Amino acid sequence: MKRQAYQPILITDASRSQDDQLRTRQRRYIVMMSIRALCVVVGAILVGAKAPLLWLWLPLCAVGMVLIPWLAVLLANDRPPKEEHRIGAKLRRTHLDETPPRALPAEERAHRVIDAEP
C-alpha cells in the first residue's frame, strides 16, 4: 500500500469567513459612494464658482457620478473566486506536489523494511 506524502494543512490556506467578506464589500461600497458624493459636491462648486477649465472638470465629475455607483454595486455584490479558479491555488498545488515526503515514524519505518524484503 503506497502512502501519500504528508501535506500539512495551513491556516493561511483557509478562506475568509462570510462575515469578513461582507464587511469588506460594505466598506468598499461606502468608500466608492463617498467618492461619488464628493464628485457631486465638487461639480456643484465648480459650476457655482465658474471655475477655469470647466469644460474639462465637469465631464470628469459627471463620469464619476455615473460610473462609480455602477461599479460600487457590481463590486459589492461580487464574491471572491472559488479556490479552484484562483491562480495562486494552482501554483501552490503544484508546489505541494513537489515537496518531499515527511520522514516516517520509527514504527512505520520498521514495517516498510519488513515489507520491502523478498
C-alpha positions in Angstrom: 0.0 0.0 0.0 1.5 3.3 -1.1 1.1 6.2 1.3 0.6 9.8 0.2 3.2 12.3 1.3 2.1 14.2 4.4 0.8 17.6 3.4 0.2 19.9 6.3 -2.9 22.0 6.3 -2.1 25.6 6.9 -4.5 28.1 8.4 -3.4 30.6 5.8 -5.0 28.4 3.2 -8.4 28.8 4.8 -10.9 31.0 3.1 -12.2 34.2 4.7 -15.4 34.0 6.7 -18.7 35.1 5.1 -19.0 37.9 7.7 -15.5 39.2 6.9 -16.2 39.1 3.2 -19.4 41.0 3.7 -17.8 43.7 5.9 -15.1 44.2 3.2 -17.6 44.6 0.5 -19.7 47.0 2.6 -16.6 49.2 3.3 -15.7 49.2 -0.4 -19.2 50.3 -1.3 -19.2 53.1 1.3 -15.9 54.4 0.1 -16.9 54.3 -3.5 -20.3 56.0 -2.8 -18.4 58.7 -0.7 -16.2 59.4 -3.8 -19.4 59.7 -5.9 -20.9 62.2 -3.4 -17.6 64.1 -3.4 -17.9 64.3 -7.3 -21.4 65.7 -7.0 -20.3 68.4 -4.5 -17.2 69.3 -6.5 -19.2 69.5 -9.7 -21.7 71.9 -7.9 -18.9 74.0 -6.6 -17.2 74.2 -10.0 -20.4 75.3 -11.7 -21.2 77.8 -9.0 -17.8 79.3 -9.0 -17.5 79.3 -12.8 -14.1 77.7 -12.5 -11.5 77.9 -15.3 -11.4 74.8 -17.5 -14.9 74.0 -16.5 -15.3 72.1 -19.8 -12.6 69.6 -18.6 -13.6 69.2 -14.9 -17.4 68.9 -15.3 -17.3 65.8 -17.6 -14.8 64.2 -15.2 -17.2 64.8 -12.3 -20.1 63.5 -14.4 -18.2 60.3 -15.3 -17.5 59.8 -11.6 -21.2 60.4 -10.7 -22.4 57.9 -13.3 -19.7 55.2 -13.4 -18.8 54.9 -9.7 -22.3 53.9 -8.5 -22.4 51.2 -11.2 -19.0 49.8 -10.2 -19.8 50.1 -6.5 -22.9 47.9 -6.9 -21.0 45.4 -9.0 -18.2 45.1 -6.6 -20.5 45.0 -3.5 -22.3 42.0 -5.0 -19.2 40.3 -6.1 -17.7 37.4 -4.2 -14.1 36.1 -4.2 -13.4 33.5 -6.8 -13.7 29.9 -5.8 -10.5 28.2 -4.8 -10.2 26.0 -7.8 -10.3 29.1 -10.1 -7.6 31.1 -8.3 -4.2 31.1 -10.0 -2.4 31.1 -6.6 -4.1 27.9 -5.6 -3.0 26.2 -8.8 0.6 27.3 -8.2 0.5 26.2 -4.5 -0.9 22.8 -5.5 2.0 22.2 -8.0 4.4 23.4 -5.3 2.9 21.0 -2.7 3.1 18.1 -5.1 6.9 18.6 -5.4 7.6 18.6 -1.7 9.5 15.5 -0.4 7.5 13.1 1.8 7.8 13.7 5.5 10.1 11.3 7.5 8.2 8.2 8.8 8.0 7.4 12.5 10.1 4.5 13.7 7.2 2.1 13.8 6.3 2.7 10.2 9.9 2.5 9.1 10.2 -1.0 10.6 7.1 -2.1 8.7 8.3 -0.7 5.5 11.7 -2.5 5.8 10.0 -5.8 6.6 7.5 -5.4 3.6 10.4 -4.5 1.2 12.4 -7.7 1.9 11.8 -10.5 -0.6 
